[in-house]
Amino acid sequence: MPEPQSVMFPPSQGVPNNPTLPVLLYRGVFPANASEIEARIDGNGWEARWRNGVYDFHHFHTTAHEALGVARGTARVLLGGEDGTVFDIEPGDMVILPAGTGHKRLSASADLLIVGAYPPGQDFEIERASATGLREALQRIANVPLPASDPATGKDGALTRLWKA
């Protein structure tokens, strides 16, 4: 079973990031095909809900964890807010963002296609960096339940081992 890169981010300029759960980055874990990515995500207990790209502004979700599966194209993304880390993602990659993790597209190929997914019962909202709302954001993040499975590799995947309350 593939092992993802695991990265923690501290708060960054109004982006809370998740204080206890790391971002997981799988390389080449999926075929470069949106329908197959959606089928695998759904089969692994998450819900593939949209196809699109990544916004070009810092945002985060405090009420849901999010998985981004790259079906086509390439992108350079900044994770963790302004003080975060830049990653290049390509077809077959998946980024799993715990609730609160800032993310932003810096650049992308014209054909970029991302499959977005969430654990069952979790609905996202789009929040922007705000130094005044960090305490409330962290309270909402703490209330987001851990998923029962890894969207890339299933119930015995790295997420269930690396994400502990």
C-alpha positions as semicolon CSV with decimal commas, in nm:
position;residue;x (nm);y (nm);z (nm)
1;M;0,000;0,000;0,000
2;P;0,148;0,341;-0,090
3;E;0,262;0,572;0,188
4;P;0,170;0,941;0,155
5;Q;0,388;1,236;0,242
6;S;0,262;1,376;0,573
7;V;0,295;1,750;0,651
8;M;0,180;1,961;0,948
9;F;0,126;2,336;0,922
10;P;0,106;2,590;1,206
11;P;-0,144;2,877;1,182
12;S;-0,051;3,124;0,908
13;Q;-0,171;3,482;0,873
14;G;-0,536;3,417;0,953
15;V;-0,546;3,057;0,823
16;P;-0,593;2,821;1,119
17;N;-0,465;2,499;0,957
18;N;-0,537;2,185;1,154
19;P;-0,358;2,173;1,490
20;T;-0,356;1,792;1,519
21;L;-0,395;1,630;1,174
22;P;-0,138;1,636;0,892
23;V;-0,202;1,698;0,524
24;L;-0,150;1,374;0,331
25;L;-0,008;1,381;-0,022
26;Y;-0,022;1,065;-0,229
27;R;0,179;1,051;-0,552
28;G;0,050;0,850;-0,847
29;V;-0,211;0,660;-0,645
30;F;-0,490;0,695;-0,904
31;P;-0,526;0,641;-1,278
32;A;-0,549;0,974;-1,463
33;N;-0,922;0,938;-1,525
34;A;-1,194;1,133;-1,340
35;S;-1,454;0,856;-1,353
36;E;-1,212;0,598;-1,213
37;I;-1,098;0,839;-0,940
38;E;-1,462;0,903;-0,843
39;A;-1,537;0,529;-0,835
40;R;-1,237;0,457;-0,613
41;I;-1,314;0,747;-0,376
42;D;-1,678;0,639;-0,346
43;G;-1,572;0,275;-0,303
44;N;-1,340;0,381;-0,022
45;G;-1,622;0,540;0,177
46;W;-1,587;0,907;0,081
47;E;-1,817;1,105;-0,152
48;A;-1,680;1,244;-0,479
49;R;-1,889;1,562;-0,518
50;W;-1,737;1,788;-0,781
51;R;-1,503;1,828;-1,075
52;N;-1,320;2,156;-1,125
53;G;-0,991;2,315;-1,020
54;V;-0,853;2,486;-0,709
55;Y;-0,939;2,848;-0,626
56;D;-0,664;3,104;-0,677
57;F;-0,710;3,255;-0,330
58;H;-0,634;3,119;0,017
59;H;-0,934;2,940;0,157
60;F;-1,011;2,661;0,400
61;H;-1,302;2,457;0,531
62;T;-1,374;2,431;0,905
63;T;-1,668;2,190;0,881
64;A;-1,522;1,920;0,654
65;H;-1,208;1,739;0,553
66;E;-1,140;1,752;0,176
67;A;-0,966;1,527;-0,075
68;L;-0,841;1,656;-0,411
69;G;-0,771;1,392;-0,676
70;V;-0,587;1,512;-0,987
71;A;-0,750;1,361;-1,295
72;R;-0,586;1,574;-1,563
73;G;-0,332;1,854;-1,596
74;T;-0,086;1,993;-1,345
75;A;-0,092;2,262;-1,079
76;R;0,130;2,438;-0,833
77;V;-0,056;2,482;-0,504
78;L;0,031;2,660;-0,181
79;L;-0,082;2,463;0,124
80;G;-0,088;2,595;0,479
81;G;-0,149;2,966;0,414
82;E;0,099;3,237;0,315
83;D;0,371;3,079;0,531
84;G;0,298;2,730;0,396
85;T;0,467;2,511;0,137
86;V;0,437;2,497;-0,242
87;F;0,361;2,159;-0,399
88;D;0,342;2,056;-0,762
89;I;0,061;1,810;-0,827
90;E;-0,004;1,600;-1,138
91;P;-0,240;1,332;-1,268
92;G;-0,281;1,043;-1,027
93;D;-0,192;1,249;-0,717
94;M;-0,426;1,305;-0,424
95;V;-0,405;1,572;-0,154
96;I;-0,606;1,505;0,161
97;L;-0,667;1,824;0,358
98;P;-0,780;1,804;0,719
99;A;-1,041;2,062;0,817
100;G;-0,889;2,409;0,850
101;T;-0,600;2,363;0,607
102;G;-0,541;2,662;0,381
103;H;-0,501;2,594;0,011
104;K;-0,458;2,808;-0,299
105;R;-0,373;2,753;-0,666
106;L;-0,063;2,944;-0,773
107;S;-0,065;2,819;-1,132
108;A;-0,215;2,541;-1,340
109;S;-0,218;2,394;-1,687
110;A;-0,522;2,485;-1,897
111;D;-0,652;2,127;-1,878
112;L;-0,642;2,091;-1,497
113;L;-0,924;1,873;-1,364
114;I;-0,959;1,795;-0,994
115;V;-1,210;1,557;-0,835
116;G;-1,318;1,695;-0,497
117;A;-1,444;1,466;-0,220
118;Y;-1,557;1,474;0,143
119;P;-1,637;1,217;0,412
120;P;-2,005;1,121;0,432
121;G;-2,219;1,372;0,618
122;Q;-1,961;1,652;0,602
123;D;-2,053;1,969;0,419
124;F;-1,798;2,234;0,339
125;E;-1,809;2,611;0,337
126;I;-1,547;2,839;0,189
127;E;-1,371;3,056;0,444
128;R;-1,094;3,309;0,388
129;A;-0,806;3,409;0,614
130;S;-0,916;3,616;0,913
131;A;-0,707;3,688;1,220
132;T;-1,022;3,783;1,414
133;G;-1,204;3,454;1,357
134;L;-0,930;3,205;1,445
135;R;-1,067;3,098;1,784
136;E;-1,411;3,021;1,640
137;A;-1,256;2,846;1,339
138;L;-1,047;2,622;1,565
139;Q;-1,359;2,532;1,767
140;R;-1,542;2,424;1,450
141;I;-1,237;2,228;1,329
142;A;-1,220;2,039;1,661
143;N;-1,581;1,923;1,608
144;V;-1,523;1,768;1,264
145;P;-1,528;1,389;1,306
146;L;-1,245;1,173;1,180
147;P;-1,324;0,978;0,863
148;A;-1,363;0,601;0,890
149;S;-1,145;0,541;0,585
150;D;-0,881;0,683;0,353
151;P;-1,030;0,810;0,023
152;A;-0,730;0,681;-0,172
153;T;-0,665;0,344;-0,011
154;G;-0,968;0,247;0,200
155;K;-1,026;0,138;0,560
156;D;-0,670;0,017;0,616
157;G;-0,511;0,322;0,452
158;A;-0,259;0,562;0,599
159;L;-0,524;0,818;0,699
160;T;-0,676;0,586;0,959
161;R;-0,330;0,532;1,109
162;L;-0,197;0,890;1,082
163;W;-0,509;1,083;1,177
164;K;-0,569;1,026;1,546
165;A;-0,783;1,246;1,771
